[in-house]
Amino acid sequence: MQKKITLPLTDADLDSLKAGDRVLLSGTVYTARDAAHKRMTEQEKEGIPFPIDVAGQVIYYTGPTPAKPGEVIGSAGPTTSGRMDLYTPRLLEKGLKGMIGKGYRNEEVKAAIKQHRAVYFGAVGGAAALIARSIKAVEVIAYEDLGTEAIRRLTIENFPVFVINDVHGGDIYEQGVAQFRQDH
Amino acid sequence: MKEIHYQAIVEEVSEMCKRANYDLGDDVYTAFKKALSAEKSETGKEVLTQLIDNADIAKAERVPMCQDTGTAVFIVELGQDCHIIGGSLIDAINEGVSKGYGEGYLRGSMIYNPLNRKNTGNNTPAIVHIELVEGSELTLHMTAKGGGAENMSAMKMLKPSDGMEGVKDYILSIVKVAGPNACPPLVVGIGIGGNFERCTYLAKKSLFRSVGERNEDPAVAELEEELLNKINRLGIGPQGMGGSTTALDVKVEVESCHIAALPVAVNLNCHASRHQTTTL
């Protein structure tokens, strides 16, 4: 089962996506990882708004390698999402609709995904050279001083992901492992 | 007394860093192919197919297979009849890492200080372990160790009464907790024995062995096989989405320890088990 989705995500998309679905995403996503999340959150507490309006958007947790001359971006696979868990519920409250990363989310994030109707996609950790081929344009939007951790706007085309957590409470990490476990 | 010049080490280290990140070893590549034919999950097969394609692209285009180009970790076998001239060995390794990561468009992931978190910009310092050996050769073993899997690694001082079963249960518990975070299919490096710091070093050292290569001690080799089988029955699968390939291999290193102790360390490696060896 493979779906093609053009971002931004619609309500119909969010309803139809189920944990375990294989999806090719096209459109715009923003990169942000540890340092960018920390700074956005700290600045908000000081009254400075987020440098991007996250409403309706998708964030990709990645810290790409430097682009070779003539290339759009270096290798750009997903990093471990759990490190962003502390900051994620606030972003979902502000209207963030999707995240791309890899690895577990905590219970608070999973509950916020359901409550605010969003989706957590997993890309294949390590498949960074392959994934980079689906990134067509890159622009640094904020926090340039953070280098690889700066916020970038990416234009993507047929970016390969799996649905990990859906709006219905589905979780492929739980369901998939339960299906193949042989130690009981 | 053999003399090796500082600059020769710099050049060699620089090339090793690039090769490690562009060229997935035949051992891992072969393990991917074998896993793909054995994998029961369709999702797992898709993940393994992407990983094989990714390795092909990285090698052909000379780009890093993963954006996490790792901490550069070295185990140096320094012959006691070998003399480094023109500068210090550690400086040469660090200069080589800086050169290789810069020239190779590899990501600098090291920070000056975990508390203030400013990037050093050139992936130094490397982590260097030096083992003094007989002879006059200098052998450098390098791995580019990814952060995701490293974060899920752990060690514990078990009680001698916990015995073999306690050791196995502990290892399995760490792999379970890591799940998708460590980027399975994994290579699981295990140290048993030594003391607190030696045990974790053994676990790391085991990861420098090629995938598919068993420990020379038949009893330890048997333990590696048994653990591999048990880990693959956990169902975690490629990228943790369920399947029959949770680990490509398990490596165990065992050393003497104190009568009161049973240290066990589990150093997880993602599927990008990048290792290089060169002798000067």
HADDOCK unambig.tbl for C-alpha pairs under 7 A between the chains (distance, minus, plus):
assign (segid A and resid 63 and name CA) (segid B and resid 67 and name CA) 6.78 0.50 0.50
assign (segid A and resid 64 and name CA) (segid B and resid 67 and name CA) 5.33 0.50 0.50
assign (segid A and resid 65 and name CA) (segid B and resid 67 and name CA) 5.30 0.50 0.50
assign (segid A and resid 65 and name CA) (segid B and resid 105 and name CA) 6.54 0.50 0.50
assign (segid A and resid 65 and name CA) (segid B and resid 106 and name CA) 5.59 0.50 0.50
assign (segid A and resid 65 and name CA) (segid B and resid 107 and name CA) 4.59 0.50 0.50
assign (segid A and resid 66 and name CA) (segid B and resid 105 and name CA) 5.32 0.50 0.50
assign (segid A and resid 66 and name CA) (segid B and resid 106 and name CA) 6.52 0.50 0.50
assign (segid A and resid 66 and name CA) (segid B and resid 107 and name CA) 6.36 0.50 0.50
assign (segid A and resid 67 and name CA) (segid B and resid 105 and name CA) 6.80 0.50 0.50
assign (segid A and resid 68 and name CA) (segid B and resid 105 and name CA) 6.35 0.50 0.50
assign (segid A and resid 75 and name CA) (segid B and resid 63 and name CA) 6.90 0.50 0.50
assign (segid A and resid 75 and name CA) (segid B and resid 64 and name CA) 6.09 0.50 0.50
assign (segid A and resid 75 and name CA) (segid B and resid 66 and name CA) 6.29 0.50 0.50
assign (segid A and resid 75 and name CA) (segid B and resid 67 and name CA) 5.00 0.50 0.50
assign (segid A and resid 76 and name CA) (segid B and resid 67 and name CA) 5.21 0.50 0.50
assign (segid A and resid 77 and name CA) (segid B and resid 66 and name CA) 6.36 0.50 0.50
assign (segid A and resid 77 and name CA) (segid B and resid 67 and name CA) 5.82 0.50 0.50
assign (segid A and resid 80 and name CA) (segid B and resid 148 and name CA) 6.24 0.50 0.50
assign (segid A and resid 80 and name CA) (segid B and resid 181 and name CA) 5.98 0.50 0.50
assign (segid A and resid 102 and name CA) (segid B and resid 180 and name CA) 6.99 0.50 0.50
assign (segid A and resid 102 and name CA) (segid B and resid 181 and name CA) 6.55 0.50 0.50
assign (segid A and resid 103 and name CA) (segid B and resid 180 and name CA) 4.68 0.50 0.50
assign (segid A and resid 103 and name CA) (segid B and resid 181 and name CA) 4.19 0.50 0.50
assign (segid A and resid 104 and name CA) (segid B and resid 180 and name CA) 6.70 0.50 0.50
assign (segid A and resid 104 and name CA) (segid B and resid 181 and name CA) 6.48 0.50 0.50
assign (segid A and resid 124 and name CA) (segid B and resid 47 and name CA) 6.56 0.50 0.50
assign (segid A and resid 124 and name CA) (segid B and resid 239 and name CA) 6.70 0.50 0.50
assign (segid A and resid 125 and name CA) (segid B and resid 183 and name CA) 5.77 0.50 0.50
assign (segid A and resid 126 and name CA) (segid B and resid 65 and name CA) 6.52 0.50 0.50
assign (segid A and resid 126 and name CA) (segid B and resid 66 and name CA) 4.54 0.50 0.50
assign (segid A and resid 126 and name CA) (segid B and resid 272 and name CA) 6.97 0.50 0.50
assign (segid A and resid 127 and name CA) (segid B and resid 50 and name CA) 6.60 0.50 0.50
assign (segid A and resid 127 and name CA) (segid B and resid 51 and name CA) 5.72 0.50 0.50
assign (segid A and resid 127 and name CA) (segid B and resid 54 and name CA) 5.40 0.50 0.50
assign (segid A and resid 127 and name CA) (segid B and resid 65 and name CA) 6.55 0.50 0.50
assign (segid A and resid 127 and name CA) (segid B and resid 66 and name CA) 6.18 0.50 0.50
assign (segid A and resid 128 and name CA) (segid B and resid 65 and name CA) 5.80 0.50 0.50
assign (segid A and resid 128 and name CA) (segid B and resid 66 and name CA) 4.74 0.50 0.50
assign (segid A and resid 128 and name CA) (segid B and resid 67 and name CA) 5.77 0.50 0.50
assign (segid A and resid 129 and name CA) (segid B and resid 54 and name CA) 5.66 0.50 0.50
assign (segid A and resid 129 and name CA) (segid B and resid 57 and name CA) 6.40 0.50 0.50
assign (segid A and resid 129 and name CA) (segid B and resid 58 and name CA) 5.85 0.50 0.50
assign (segid A and resid 129 and name CA) (segid B and resid 63 and name CA) 6.75 0.50 0.50
assign (segid A and resid 129 and name CA) (segid B and resid 64 and name CA) 6.53 0.50 0.50
assign (segid A and resid 129 and name CA) (segid B and resid 65 and name CA) 5.38 0.50 0.50
assign (segid A and resid 129 and name CA) (segid B and resid 66 and name CA) 6.65 0.50 0.50
assign (segid A and resid 130 and name CA) (segid B and resid 53 and name CA) 6.97 0.50 0.50
assign (segid A and resid 130 and name CA) (segid B and resid 54 and name CA) 4.86 0.50 0.50
assign (segid A and resid 130 and name CA) (segid B and resid 57 and name CA) 6.71 0.50 0.50
assign (segid A and resid 172 and name CA) (segid B and resid 241 and name CA) 5.73 0.50 0.50
assign (segid A and resid 173 and name CA) (segid B and resid 240 and name CA) 5.90 0.50 0.50
assign (segid A and resid 173 and name CA) (segid B and resid 241 and name CA) 4.89 0.50 0.50
assign (segid A and resid 173 and name CA) (segid B and resid 242 and name CA) 6.85 0.50 0.50
assign (segid A and resid 176 and name CA) (segid B and resid 241 and name CA) 5.06 0.50 0.50
assign (segid A and resid 176 and name CA) (segid B and resid 242 and name CA) 3.93 0.50 0.50
assign (segid A and resid 177 and name CA) (segid B and resid 235 and name CA) 4.79 0.50 0.50
assign (segid A and resid 177 and name CA) (segid B and resid 236 and name CA) 5.00 0.50 0.50
assign (segid A and resid 177 and name CA) (segid B and resid 241 and name CA) 6.33 0.50 0.50
assign (segid A and resid 177 and name CA) (segid B and resid 242 and name CA) 4.11 0.50 0.50
assign (segid A and resid 177 and name CA) (segid B and resid 243 and name CA) 6.83 0.50 0.50
assign (segid A and resid 178 and name CA) (segid B and resid 235 and name CA) 6.98 0.50 0.50
assign (segid A and resid 179 and name CA) (segid B and resid 242 and name CA) 6.85 0.50 0.50
assign (segid A and resid 180 and name CA) (segid B and resid 235 and name CA) 4.43 0.50 0.50
assign (segid A and resid 180 and name CA) (segid B and resid 242 and name CA) 5.88 0.50 0.50
assign (segid A and resid 180 and name CA) (segid B and resid 243 and name CA) 5.43 0.50 0.50
assign (segid A and resid 180 and name CA) (segid B and resid 244 and name CA) 6.67 0.50 0.50
assign (segid A and resid 181 and name CA) (segid B and resid 233 and name CA) 5.76 0.50 0.50
assign (segid A and resid 181 and name CA) (segid B and resid 234 and name CA) 4.90 0.50 0.50
assign (segid A and resid 181 and name CA) (segid B and resid 235 and name CA) 3.93 0.50 0.50
assign (segid A and resid 182 and name CA) (segid B and resid 233 and name CA) 4.94 0.50 0.50
assign (segid A and resid 182 and name CA) (segid B and resid 234 and name CA) 6.21 0.50 0.50
assign (segid A and resid 182 and name CA) (segid B and resid 235 and name CA) 6.71 0.50 0.50
assign (segid A and resid 183 and name CA) (segid B and resid 233 and name CA) 5.82 0.50 0.50
assign (segid A and resid 183 and name CA) (segid B and resid 234 and name CA) 6.04 0.50 0.50
